Amino acid sequence: MPANLKNAFLETGWSQLSKAGNQVCGDTILTRRIQSENRYVAVLSDGLGSGIRASVLSTMTAGMALNFTLCHEPVKRTAETIMRTLPVDSKRNISYSTFTILDVDCQGDMSIVEYDNPPLFLIRNLEIIFPQREDVAAEGPAGFKTMHLSQLSLKPGDRIVVVSDGVVQSGIGGAVTPFGWEIDGLTSYVQALLVKIPDISARDLAARIVSHSHANDHLIPADDISSLVFYYREPRRLLICSGPPYDNSRDAYLASRVDSFAGRKIICGGTTAQILARELNRLIDVDLTAPMFGVPPESRMDGIDMITEGILTLGKLAETLATGDFDSLSTESPIARIISLVMDSDIIELLTGTRINQAHQDPALPMELEIRRNVVKRIARILEEKYMKEVKVSYI
């Protein structure tokens, strides 16, 4: 029996690279997690050609596919609506966009719709499995086109890999890959990589597939390159605690919550760290020699993965998550370390204290408290909507 999504987590990661000479990618990847249904939907669409026109067409296709799937529309009706909406290439009589739709329910059962993209595959215990497909004809302006429907029941440890043509056709015409990397080359590469790095994340696996495709093309991509990966596994948990409790009598409870948390832990705020040090009888080690990266350097305490400054760090975290510009961060900066922990986690708990810092604020105008609350809410929203993390926010 497949594991329930309540007890396992479906990590989603993707990576993309534009065709050489283009500023935008002609492929589109959209993902959505529906909390009320504990359900995941993802779409990869490849627009014909490259550049802005391909991007517009693939964005339209992915948007329609995602929204129709979220509304539980029948797949045939979804496909026919998309085909009727998009134009058709008059010379080749083909649609201007392809798509792959993945819909995973709360039991780990996945429904798949594929139209003209390379076939997706499942990796289970290092074995490559291509799902058994049912061919369904969908009618569009250019006549009937064939879609492929399949079903999978995910098990812990399973990975699903979806790619665009730019991956399997990378390196075409070369001495080593005269016909391109092809699906066999891709599957062999993924198998070998999983032997070396068995616990590689979905995000890193997708990035490595795109990077290898880029190398196949001698760093001059001949097409847009996209990879989408699902990884079904035990969830990784992270606690981000910021701010002291509203009342001093709750300090021991805060310390107990942090100490008993089963996962990695980040403390944002000097006052919060001092409370934990006192209640848990532990020392704080401040690295005064560490370089500054726009926020104060981090500290250390036994049992805690990171201790940083409070509201400035949270604000910088929210800003960086919103832009997604991780590459510009120094790997030694506290923000880069936090981002790494966040991206490698699935269930993130934001434990927020509500005490007003009397040294900083007039009690009649608790601006600091409101700023912290708003930043925490923003972080939670970004993590849920953009990165498909499961987020729990609680106040103390």
Secondary structure, DSSP 4 states (H G I P E B T S, - for coil): -PPPTTTSEEEEEEEEEPPTT-SS-SEEEEEEEEGGGTEEEEEEEEESSSHHHHHHHHHHHHHHHHHHHHTT--HHHHHHHHHHHS-B-TTT--BSEEEEEEEE-TTSEEEEEEESSPPPEEEETTEEEPPP-EEEEEEETTEEEEEEEEEEE--TT-EEEEE-HHHHTTTTTSSS-TT-SHHHHHHHHHHHHHHH-TT--HHHHHHHHHHHHHHHTTTS-SS-EEEEEEEEEPPPEEEEEES--SSGGGHHHHHHHHHH-SSEEEEE-HHHHHHHHHHHT---EE-TTSPPSSSPPPEEETTEEEEE-SHHHHHHHHHHHHHT--TTS-TTSHHHHHHHHHHT-SEEEEEE-----TTTS-TTS-HHHHHHHHHHHHHHHHHHHTT--EEEEEE-
